[in-house]
């Protein structure tokens, strides 16, 4: 009886370990996604500055865009 109980507890422990590995993998994926978003936002700022300066240059030379 106790052996069967011990086997059941061991199986539960292993399932919990597997689930925790899945949770950790999901956290890692979320962290990577957040870093990608931050990198994308950082890349957008210089692009916007470049567009603004190009528009100013075009306006200075009388080009409408």
C-alpha positions in Angstrom: 0.0 0.0 0.0 2.7 2.4 1.0 4.8 1.5 -2.1 1.8 2.4 -4.3 1.4 5.7 -2.5 5.1 6.4 -2.9 4.9 5.7 -6.6 1.9 8.0 -7.0 3.8 10.8 -5.2 6.8 10.3 -7.4 4.7 10.5 -10.5 3.0 13.7 -9.2 6.5 15.2 -8.4 7.7 14.4 -12.0 4.6 15.9 -13.5 5.0 19.1 -11.4 8.7 19.2 -12.5 7.7 18.9 -16.2 5.0 21.7 -15.8 7.6 24.0 -14.1 9.9 23.5 -17.0 7.1 24.5 -19.3 6.5 27.6 -17.2 10.1 28.5 -17.3 10.3 28.1 -21.0 7.2 30.3 -21.4 8.8 33.0 -19.2 12.0 32.9 -21.3 9.8 33.3 -24.5 8.0 36.3 -23.0 11.3 37.9 -21.9 12.7 37.4 -25.5 9.5 38.9 -26.9 9.8 42.0 -24.6 13.4 42.5 -25.6 12.4 42.3 -29.3 9.7 44.9 -28.7 12.2 47.2 -26.9 14.7 46.8 -29.7 12.1 47.6 -32.3 11.1 50.7 -30.4 14.7 51.8 -30.2 15.1 51.3 -33.9 12.0 53.3 -34.7 13.2 56.5 -33.0 16.2 57.1 -35.3 14.0 56.3 -38.3 11.5 59.0 -37.2 14.3 61.5 -36.7 15.7 60.7 -40.2 12.2 61.2 -41.7 11.8 64.5 -40.0 15.2 65.7 -41.1 14.5 64.6 -44.7 11.2 66.5 -44.6 12.9 69.6 -43.3 15.6 69.3 -46.0 12.9 68.9 -48.7 10.9 71.9 -47.4 14.1 74.0 -47.4 14.6 73.2 -51.1 10.9 73.7 -51.9 10.2 70.0 -52.6 6.7 68.9 -51.4 6.5 65.4 -50.2 
